[in-house]
Amino acid sequence: PNVEKPETVSLSLNDEGALFWNNDPLPDEALAERLRSAAAQNPQPELHLRADHNTRYQKIAEVMSLAREAGIEKMGFVTMPATAN
């Protein structure tokens, strides 16, 4: 059988807490609906969460909570290596 590979969605937060869905700006109030829509897809996409190292943990925790409430089953964190100055 042909197994369809799920899409990967990148949800990024900058140091000010602004959201980006696959690099497109996303207003905070639109996040819950976008997550519910993604959770309803078959196969469900995998959510890759990226956050600037200065992003407040509370904002990251809120995003993770919304994703779980929406029914997102696969969520991972993407980290960027430190750059030498």
N, C-alpha and C positions, 0 to 999 in steps of 0.2 A: 504493500500500500504506500501511496505517496503521503509523506508526513509534511505538512505545511509548517515551515519555520516561523515562529512568532516574530513580529516586528519588535524593534527596540525603540523605546521612547526615552529621550534624554530630557530630564527635568532639572534645570539649573537654577541656582540661587546666587545672586551676586552679593557683595559685601554689605549692601544696603537692604538685602532681603527681597529684591525684585525677582520675579519668576520668569523663566524662559522655557517654553515647550518646544523642543527640537530647534533651539536657537531663536524662536519667535517670542517676542514679549507676550506675557500672559498676565492679565490683571488678577489680583488675589481672589476677587469674587467669582472668577470664572474657573478656578482650579477644581473645585469639587465636581462640577458638571463634567469637565474634561476628563477627570479621573473615572467617573462613573461610566462615561462613554467608552473609555479604553477598557474598563473591566468587563463591559458587555460584549466585546469583540471575541470572536472565536477563530483562531486561537488568540488568547489574551496576550497583549504585548508585555514585554519585560520592561520595567521602569528602572532606568539608571539615574540615580540622584547624584548631582554634582553640586558642591557648595564651595564658595570661596572660603579660604581659611579664616577670614574675619567675620563670616556670617554667624549671627547669634544662634546658639544651640536651640533655643526655644523655637525659633522659626523653623529649623530643620525638623524638630519633634512635631510641630503642628502639621507640616507637610506629610510626614510619615503617618501620622494619625489619620489624616484625611484619606490617604491612599489605602490604608487598611479598611477604613469605614466604607470606602467605595467598592471594596472587593478585589483590589489588586493583590494577586497572589505572589508574584515574583518581583522583588525589589532589591536592587544592589547599589552599592556606593562606588563612585568612580573618583579616584584621587589623582591628583597631578603631582609629579615629582617636584621637589623643591628646586628652584633655579639658583644658580650661584650668581651673586652680584659682584 
